[in-house]
């Protein structure tokens, strides 16, 4: 079954719990991207350090990465302080785009987390377990 179809089935089965898990995972990744981008973390440099990125790089690209200094310093001037609210908005826009790009990764995370979260909430007594039609008929 395709991940999107599985996600739809999960929403039908678990309802608000699946929605809450999906929104929590989405907001977590959005927050992470926003913090990374607003703190001027060199995301390209971090991604380049992953094994998959190194495997796909050419020898020249690998050499350039190892010899270059990935940190850049920015000085804050009065003019840049005046436009900092614009920079915050563009940072949020880029973070939202990055968040949208990670949807294929967030769907399996949502699928994997929804059932354990639902079981935890039922055990704690915060929600009631749904009784399926099969359970009403006597089938386990």
Buried (B, 14 or more C-beta within 10 A) or exposed (E): EEEEEBBEEBBEBBEEBBBBBBEEBBEEBBEBBBEBBBEEEBEEBEEBEEEEBEEEBEEEEBEEBEEEEEEEEEEEEEEEEEEEEEEEEEBBEBBEEBBEEBEEEBBEBBBEBBBEBBEEBBEEEEBEEEEEEEEEEEEE
